Amino acid sequence: MNDSELENTSKLFNSGLGIAIGAVIAGVASLLTRVVLGRLLQPEKYGVLNEGLAFMNFFIIFSLLGLGNTLARFISHGEEKDGYTSPVLAVSLPLSFLSGALLFLSSGLFASWMGSPELETVLKLFSFSIPASVAVAVFISDFRGREKTLEKVALEDLLLPLSILILSAIFTLYRTAPSYAAAGYVFSAWIVLVSAIVLYRMKGLRFVKPSTDRAKKLVRFSTPLWFSDLARFGIIWANIFILGFFLTSNETGLYNAAYPLTYTTAMVLSSLGYLYLPLISSLHSKGRFEEMKSLYNTVVRWVVTLILPVTLVFILKSEPILHILYGPSYVAASTLLTILILGRFVQTAIGPVGRMLIAFGETRKEALSQITGLAVIVLGSIVLVQEVGLLGAGIAYAAGVSIANIMRLNYSRRYASFNPLKIDLKKPVIAAIPATFILLIPTTSLIIDLAFIAGSGLIYATALLALKPLKHEDIHSIEQMLGRTPLSGTDKIVDNLRRFEE
């Protein structure tokens, strides 16, 4: 690797590490929220809450018009950083208030359509959250384009999930109803918005008069991304609607207990992807295609190495995981969790191909890939849910996300020979073999299950280190990260790490 490649790898590593720490905290808080609310509300009422979240998120994405990723891309793609955020706010905020009003007025209709009277109050409450959530998304996109990580972590990974956890739990304990849990989400969104505005001003950033020409340019670029975002929303939430329509809120609650657990494997890619978009966008604008390929290879190698043992645990120990987290009422979703995690692994192991298409300006191809994946999920679920029930939704999801990401990869290869199958991944695969045997041992106790899960992780880590998995860019990135800390003896740490360099 040349100096530029090493510098970009270090940036990605340090940003990804910061985002990962925030994502772990956010993931734990989000998981605790789901566990607490899932146990308090039980599957049926928990399903009503998640149906409401699905409607709310649709209107948030609708209001953003795809301008979130567009804003980050335009700020990072050229030298000019200012003057983009104001026109984005000028377009998206009026739409967010319109969307909120539409959801509020249509809440009774949607509740009737889903066959859930309690959903009406939940939707009315969530309608007040839409403007705040849209504005927060814009501010975070601005920070992302400027390659600022801490602000995103503070707002989206710390303040928001912790506020939701505390407020929703308190309100639901006061009264066990999905509407009280929804109130916690609404208050949290507005708390984060106020904090985002204060943080934006503290960084010396200012709002300028929106430019009509710039707003038109941004909207033209973002329109395909809007369809892509709506399709991505559909990929995440379509099965919630389909299960609620064809089956009951109980199945919806089971699905939405299993599905969020798959984010544990997506967390690594999401953490690295935050800064990956502006970095790859900058490299693309300068025509540095070999560096783009090198950065992609590094990301995929890191991602697969970290998510492979987690994926194996969810596949082979799905039943005890659901039992421990949610209780025996949710064990019925164990096979579903196995299917969902397989689809998520394929999606994640292919790498950040969607972010590359946005950086390359191929927003139409990104939209086409996502829309195709959504079509597979919707059509597959409609057929399979009626035939095999809950598992049908999982099968359709796994097929849809796999097809969408294979299409993204194929489109990205126009710019460089991105190919995750050619990356050196044999070491994590070899290390996973003994860890798998531990997980296959049958047990009769949840405590023993936990011990075997911990043991498999230890065996994987030990075997991997014995194979010397670290490359020069890995050592360099860690060295750069340690150099920014007040720790003493960092040279000794780096020297010890070099023992595991291939």
Disulfide bonds with the S-S distance in Angstrom:
none
